[in-house]
Structures are given as structure tokens and as C-alpha cells.
């Protein structure tokens, strides 16, 4: 339930970010949102920290920060060119890939029920994408879709790193260092792309996006410390339901019968993947 709530807030952040990307551009939106995130998360983390993270933990923070910067840029760039629901639908290849990466990297045991449920949910995504393909969205949307697909592959790896990270660091530490590292990477890119201070009217939205991102990361970090990545990956599919709602409310993006049918399949897959909490508890072997 905490994981689902984290995904809901993250989906809300996507909707705010889409509006910002259209208004001030991708790099500017990511840079100012993450810079704001450093201030907000630092105010929570720095007064409470007992010591700086160990070198091994910092390597995980850096790895996820670099990955998040690349995947975030590709996703938000694509998000500015395709409907919100379609972007999230394309990104749903990530949990499916994460299932197998969890088995390969984390040595987690993947049950047939979880695999079957993920395939049902992914089939729902395919139904949605087929329906979206009937609309002529133009060349920009095609390129944006490719960017989102590449971002989804990176996000699958991010899910696995998130699981390792959650076992060695608390949510506040994770949130602070991710904002710090992503901002540092974007700062290095500024001399080449140039970024201006956003208009005053955009700052409330940047603050709102940063707050949603931080709240989402805190909730997801808490959840991933208490359940296996292969189990929680199925909760990612609920993001489409929120994207469908936010796309309709804020961007006047319609919802087809393909979309509704696919959403039902996604929900069915998530319900099927659910199992008893004790079966999803993190095993000691995963921390070694």
C-alpha cells in the first residue's frame, strides 16, 4: 500500500513536470526541481544525520544518481511530446524487465504467479499502445516514444539499485543524495545548454514538483526496505491509472476503450501478483 501511494505521488509529479517541460524546457525543469529538492530534503536529512555514508553506500548513491539523471532526462523529454497516459504505458516495460534483473542481480526467487501476473499487466499495456497507435501523433511523438522506451530500460535497473540502496540507507539519506547527485550532473551540462532562472509564476510548480518527488522517494524507499523488488515491481502498473486521470484533467487528453480495457488488465495483474506480506519480506541473503 505504501508503494502504491508512492507511485501515485510520483505520477502527480510527472503531470506537473509535463507542464513545466512545455513551459521552460527539459534541462531547466530537471535542474531547478532537483536544486529545490536539495534544499527541502537537506532540511530534513542534515540535522538528523549521525555520520556520512560509508564509501560502499556512496557508490550506490552515485550509481543511482547517474542512472536517474539519464533516465529522467529521456523520460521528461519524451513526456513533452506524447500524451501522459501513453508515456506511462510505454514505461511499463520496466517492471517486467526488473523481475528478471532481480533474479539475475539480487538472486531473488521469482514465482510463477508473479511472472504470470506481470505478463497479464504487460498485455494490458500492449492493448493500450495498440489503441494509441491509431492516433497520428507525428514524428516528434515517435522520437519521444523511443526516448521513453530507453528510459524504461534504465528505470528497470533503477528498481534493482533502489532495492540494494534501501537495505543500506534510510529514506531521508537516499532522497537527499539523489537530489544532490542529479543536480551536480545537470550543473556540469549547463555550460553547454544554458539555463535561465524560471519566471516567478513557475516557482510554485517547481516547489510542488520537488515536494511530490521527495514524498514519493521517501515512501518508495521505505517500501523497498520491506519487500522484494520483484514483488513491488507490480505496483508500478498502478501509475497508468493516475496518468490517465491527470492527463484527462490537466491536458485534456482523451481516454479510449483500448485504454480502459488495458487498464483493467493492469489492475487484474496487480491483484494477481499480490501475496501474503510474510512471503514478500526481504531475505537476509539479499543484503549480502
ABEGO torsion letter per residue (X at the ends): XAAAAAAAAAAAAAAAAAAAAAAAEAAAAAAAAAAAAAAAAAAAAAAABABBBBAAAAAAAAAAAAAAAAAAAAAAAAAAABBAAAAAAAAAAAAAAAAAAAAAAAGBBBBAAAAAAAAAAAAAAAAAAAAAAABBAEAAAAAAAAAAAAAAAAAAAAAAAAAAAAAABBAAAAAAAAAAAAAAAAAAAAAAAEBBBBBAAAAAAAAAAAAAAAAAAAAAAAAAAABBAAAAAAAAAAAAAAAAAAAAAAAGBBBBAAAAAAAAAAAAAAAAABBBAAAABBBAAAAX
